[in-house]
């Protein structure tokens, strides 16, 4: 999605698998009911295999940046390290950008729904993090 100047928080979903990241992004956008939901997957390594890629994450963050910040959700440990490294560099990701501690699927849905409604980065991060409390039984 091209989020330029939408005023909404963008969401980047980082997974070790391109298919997982892209599928979760489609699921979250579909459940949010917003055709131009500010979400993008950044999955897999630079060669298309499993892994994470700073370049793919950076590109996705700039695509969904609507001027209100970018929330980044991740799947596993090395994805966390990659995003933390990008945040530490300070000039790779749009400002403000934040790594959000949330489950990837449930957190993505909550984040996209909240962002699509126009909430700020703090509210989007909080909604995603609250997904840890969703009980299935």
N, C-alpha and C positions, 0 to 999 in steps of 0.2 A: 504494500500500500504506500502511496506517496502521501506522507502526512504533513508536508510543508505548510506551516502556519495554520494548522487545524486548531491549535490551542489545546490539544489533548495530550495526555501522557502517552508515550509510545511504550510498547511491550516487546521485548526480545526474549525468545525462548531458545536457550542453548542446550543442545543435546549432543551426545557422541554420535548420534545417527541423524542424518539429514531427513530421512523418512519420518522419524519420531518428531523432530522439531516442527517440520512442516505440517504433519497431521494434527499435532496438538494445536498449532496456530489456527488451522482450519476449523477444528472442533470448537475452540474458544470463540472464534468469530461467529460461527454458526449459532452457537448457543446464546451469544450476546444479541443476535438478530441484527447485526450492523454490517452492511455490505462492505463498508470501507473501514472496518475496525483497525485500530492502530497497532497491529501485531504482525511480527515476522519471525519465522524460524531461522536459526543460525546453527545448523547441524552438520556434523561430520567434519572430517579433516580437509585440508586444502586439495588433496588428491581425490576427494569424493568418497574415501573410505571412512571407517570409524575413527573418531577423534574429535578434537576441537581446533578451531582456527580463529586466531585473533582477527584476521582480515574479514572473515565471514561475519563475525560478531560486530565488528566496527561498521561494516557495510549495512547490516541489518539495522543497527542503532540509528544510523543516519537516515535510512529510508523511513523509519517510523517516527522520527523526531518531529513533533508538531509544535515545539517551542515550550512545552510545559514539563519537559524532562523525560527520561527513559528509565523504565524499570526492567531489570534483567533477571530472569529466572533460569535456573540451571538444573541439570539432572544429577551429575556425579562429581566426585572430588576434583578431578583435573579441570573440569569446566569451571569450578569455583576458582581455582588457582589462575586460570587464564583470564577470567573476568577481573579478579582482584589485581592482576598485573596491569591490565588495561586501565583500570581506575587509578592505580598508583602513578601511571605515566602522566595522567592528567590532561592530555590533549588529544587522545584518540577517540574518546566517546563524547557525544553531545553533553552539554552541561544543562541541568544537573542529570547525572546518571547514577543509578543505585543498584547494587546487587541486593536482591530481595530473598530473604530466607523463607521459602515456601515450597510445598510440594509442586512438582512441575505441572501435572494435569489440573488438579483442583485449583491450585494457585493461579494458573493461567486463565482459567475460566473466570474466577473472581476478579482478577486484575483487569481483564479485557472488559467485562461488564461494567466495572467501576470506572475505568478510563473512558469508555464510550459514553458514559453519563456525564462526563465533564469534570470528574473529581481531580484533585491535585495529586502530586506524586506521593505525599505522605499517606493520603487516603487509599490510593491504589496499592501501595506497599502493605498497608495495614490489612486491607481486604484479602490480599494474596496470602499473607502470613496467617490470617485467621482460618485459612483452609486446613491447617494442621488440626483444628478442632472438629472438622467434619467427621462424624461417626457413621459407620456403615452398618452398625448393628444397634 
